[in-house]
Each structure stands twice: as C-alpha cells, then as structure tokens.
Amino acid sequence: MANQTNIIIIGVSVGVAVGILVASCAFIAIRFYRKRSHVQNRSVESASTLPIRVNGIDASIDSSASIAVSEIGHGLHDIGKKNHYWGRRGNPSKDLLHSLSGIPRYVYKDIQKATQNFTTILGEGSFGPVYKAIMPTSAVVAVKVLANNSKQGEKEFQTEVLLLSRLHHRNLVNLVGYCVDKGQHMLIYEFMSNGSLASLLYGDNTRNLSWEQRLQIALDVSHGIEYLHDGAVPPVVHRDLKSANILLDKSMRAKVADFGLSKEEVYDGRNSGLKGTYGYMDPDYMSTNNYTKKSDIYSFGIILFELLTSINPQQGLMDYINLAAIGGEGKADWDEIIDSKLSCMSNIEEIRQLADIAHRCLHKIPRKRPSIADVTHAISRIGRRRLNRDETLSIAGSINALGFLKRLERQQVELSHLTSIKESPAAVV
Ligand SMILES: Nc1ncnc2c1ncn2[C@@H]1O[C@H](COP(=O)(O)OP(=O)(O)OP(=O)(O)O)[C@@H](O)[C@H]1O
C-alpha cells in the first residue's frame, strides 16, 4: 500500500515537472520569436527610411510618408501617414515585388485590371498615355504608361522612380507605385480629380476660378517648388513648370506634377539641345543652355501671369505683359491685362501686388529674380493681409450691427415712453 502511494507521488511529481518544463520552453520560444520579429520590423523600417532635409531641418522619414512643409509661420509637419493606396486587402501580395526605391511595384495584370484593360484614358503627354485606375482597395490613381516608342522613356522612367521615391510633399503629385513588367514601364500617381490648371483656364474643362482660388493655387505651387529647390537633398530643378503640370485635387488644392522627368529636346528646326516647353522657357537658358533654379522661377512667373490673365503663354501672353509693363518698374498697368472676371475692385490691390511679384520672376537677368522662398513669402503676405482685412471688415460689421441694435433698443425705449405718455390721463389733458 505504502509502495503504491509512493509510486503515485513520484508519478504526479514527474508529471508536474514535465509540465513546468514544457510551459517554460513555450514561454522562452514565444519571447524569442517576438524579439526577432521586432528586430526584423525595425530593420524593414530603417531600410525604407531616407534622410530628407526639409527647409533646413534634417528629418528622417518613412519613404511612404508625406512631408508637409506648411505655410510660412505654420511650422513643419511630418505626417507619417500610411500609403492608403495599397492597403492589406488591395495589396496583391504575391504579385507585389520588392522595390529598391521603397515604392510598391506592381505586375502588369494588376494594372490591366485596374484600368479596365487600359480603356480609361485621361490624356496623353510626351511621356505616353495616362489612365485612371481603380485599385482593389477602391483607391483611385493615375497610371502613366511609358510609350514604347519614346526615345528617352527608359531614362525618364529610371530617373523618375528613384527621384520620386524620396520626394514627398503635399504640393507635389506623389508617386504611389510603379510597374515594370511585360516590357512595359508605368508610373502610378495619386489621382487629381480636377485636372490641370491649363485645362481649367483655357482647356476643355474651363471653369471660372475666383480670386481666392487663384491666390491659393499660387501659394500651393510656390510651396511645391520651394520643397524641390530648398527642401530636397540634393535640390531638384523641375525644368518643365507650366500650367499643364499643375494639377488640382478634389478640394481645388494645387500640386506640381512631372518633376524629375528628363524631357525630350525641343525641336525648333535645329538640334538646340533645349528641354522644356515654349512660352515657359527662360530666355537666358535659351541663349546660354545653362538651366538653374532661376529658370524654374521664370516659368513660375509665367504661371502666375496665367492665373492673373487667363491668357495662354503660347498665344502671346508675353507680348501682353511687355505692353502692360512699358511704364517701367512700379508704373506697370496690370489692370489692362488682368482677367475681366477678376475685376472686382476689392481685390485690385492684391491682384496688382501678385502681378508685381510675377513680373520680378521674369527679370531677364536670372540673379535679379527672387528666390522661391522670397516668392512664397510675398504671396503669403498678400494672403495674410487679405485675412486681416476680412477680419477687420467682419469686426467692423459686428460693431455696426451692435450700433444698429443699440439704436433700435433706444428707439423702442423712446417709443414705449411716448406710448405711456399718450396713454396717461394727465398727458391727455
Ligand atoms: N495624377 C493625375 N491625375 C489626374 N490626371 C492626370 C494625372 N497626371 C496626368 N494627368 C492628365 O493626363 C494627361 C497627360 O498628362 P501628362 O503629364 O502625361 O502630359 P502633359 O503634362 O499634359 O504634357 P507633356 O508630357 O507634354 O508635358 C493630362 O490631361 C493630365 O492632366
């Protein structure tokens, strides 16, 4: 009996010991696994983290995040938002190839499906056709397909993917994916539902833009260029700033597109070696072949005049500007050329101020043109003054309303006083 009891005790003890051993092993294994996956996650994060300097401030950011250089005086925001275009459900895992640039790479059949077999064309540029695509996540994107016959297509493609993978800003049309498959090269961008500024001003999508909208577009574009010139390391010169490359999102906020493209040479009857678009090209660049940030400033000056006049630079805008500016510095007659739809007298001073800024951008000596930071500052100042004026007007309005109410109150008191006198028997006598 005693023997049996001993055997039972030994059995139970061994069982408990084995149980504890198994539990400990499981605990250690789980901890080890967790630690390893944490280390792996960290290394994935650091692999896609690129040092980007924003307006003098060094910032390490996730390459899928967007950096927003906010308006003057509003400071720097680093929006670490996830790339919502390619969420888990929409991420075609086995098809999604690892990308060196940190930007998701897709296979041909995904894009083919998202563009309904390439039937949703938005337009065609020198790079090739652009299609609207609806991804499995329901995210809407624009797919730029590199034309096979494009002479510089491959080079443009390589340049743009690498460059765009490290450039993110709320005033740039951001790259959200790309595809190299079946001999095709495609760039996938965020979709800009309101099209280009050119099409809104004089294209097939013309719309009456208010002064406030135009001023906001000017400021947005200025911020986008400021990021390229002063925020990106190394700095980026756009080389083809024009209203067709300013795209507008659903809230009519403007973003600069097509940066990082190595454009084909402009053909002007001879092999000029020039790249860009007529009507926007810096005359100094055309004569020296030396393209600088100040050449971008020249093109931006033309865009600002487009916003002010709604005149196409390829239809004599520069002649109108020269005519209006004939009086010389400070004596230009901008009123003659501004878009008649803008001629609301309350805005006229602001319009003239923006025209002065735009004209400084067109100075024939590049070093006399302002820097993009100066331009942003000057446009912001117009916006701020406008805000202050509106506030003053609304305060004045409130004061007026208060005065009116007080007068009304006084009149009521007087009226009731009169009525009471009238009703009193003594007054009747
Ligand atoms: N991200 C986008 N969202 C919406 N539409 C776009 C987008 N990108 C381009 N488009 C539209 O696709 C068309 C072709 O654009 P693309 O940038 O290829 O050429 P472009 O800038 O008009 O001309 P070029 O390439 O000769 O400078 C244009 O109508 C443009 O507005």
The ligand as an SDF file (V2000), in Angstrom:
LIG
                    3D

 31 33  0  0  0  0  0  0  0  0999 V2000
   -2.1380   62.3360  -61.3970 N   0  0  0  0  0  0  0  0  0  0  0  0
   -3.0200   62.6650  -62.3350 C   0  0  0  0  0  0  0  0  0  0  0  0
   -4.3280   62.7350  -62.0420 N   0  0  0  0  0  0  0  0  0  0  0  0
   -5.2340   63.0930  -62.9730 C   0  0  0  0  0  0  0  0  0  0  0  0
   -4.9180   63.3860  -64.2590 N   0  0  0  0  0  0  0  0  0  0  0  0
   -3.6170   63.3370  -64.6170 C   0  0  0  0  0  0  0  0  0  0  0  0
   -2.6060   62.9660  -63.6840 C   0  0  0  0  0  0  0  0  0  0  0  0
   -1.4050   63.0070  -64.3260 N   0  0  0  0  0  0  0  0  0  0  0  0
   -1.6660   63.3730  -65.5820 C   0  0  0  0  0  0  0  0  0  0  0  0
   -2.9820   63.5730  -65.7760 N   0  0  0  0  0  0  0  0  0  0  0  0
   -3.6280   64.0060  -67.0210 C   0  0  0  0  0  0  0  0  0  0  0  0
   -3.1770   63.1700  -68.0750 O   0  0  0  0  0  0  0  0  0  0  0  0
   -2.9050   63.9440  -69.2370 C   0  0  0  0  0  0  0  0  0  0  0  0
   -1.4800   63.7080  -69.7190 C   0  0  0  0  0  0  0  0  0  0  0  0
   -0.6010   64.1630  -68.7090 O   0  0  0  0  0  0  0  0  0  0  0  0
    0.9850   64.2000  -68.8720 P   0  0  0  0  0  0  0  0  0  0  0  0
    1.5270   64.7010  -67.5900 O   0  0  0  0  0  0  0  0  0  0  0  0
    1.4500   62.8740  -69.3500 O   0  0  0  0  0  0  0  0  0  0  0  0
    1.2200   65.1820  -70.0570 O   0  0  0  0  0  0  0  0  0  0  0  0
    1.2700   66.7690  -70.1010 P   0  0  0  0  0  0  0  0  0  0  0  0
    1.9500   67.2850  -68.8800 O   0  0  0  0  0  0  0  0  0  0  0  0
   -0.1200   67.2660  -70.3680 O   0  0  0  0  0  0  0  0  0  0  0  0
    2.1630   67.0310  -71.3810 O   0  0  0  0  0  0  0  0  0  0  0  0
    3.7370   66.8490  -71.5490 P   0  0  0  0  0  0  0  0  0  0  0  0
    4.0870   65.4770  -71.0900 O   0  0  0  0  0  0  0  0  0  0  0  0
    3.9390   67.0480  -72.9980 O   0  0  0  0  0  0  0  0  0  0  0  0
    4.3930   67.8820  -70.7140 O   0  0  0  0  0  0  0  0  0  0  0  0
   -3.1970   65.3820  -68.8890 C   0  0  0  0  0  0  0  0  0  0  0  0
   -4.5130   65.7010  -69.3060 O   0  0  0  0  0  0  0  0  0  0  0  0
   -3.1270   65.4090  -67.4010 C   0  0  0  0  0  0  0  0  0  0  0  0
   -3.9740   66.4160  -66.8450 O   0  0  0  0  0  0  0  0  0  0  0  0
  1  2  1  0
  2  3  1  0
  2  7  2  0
  3  4  2  0
  4  5  1  0
  5  6  2  0
  6  7  1  0
  6 10  1  0
  7  8  1  0
  8  9  2  0
  9 10  1  0
 10 11  1  0
 11 12  1  0
 11 30  1  0
 12 13  1  0
 13 14  1  0
 13 28  1  0
 14 15  1  0
 15 16  1  0
 16 17  2  0
 16 18  1  0
 16 19  1  0
 19 20  1  0
 20 21  2  0
 20 22  1  0
 20 23  1  0
 23 24  1  0
 24 25  2  0
 24 26  1  0
 24 27  1  0
 28 29  1  0
 28 30  1  0
 30 31  1  0
M  END
$$$$
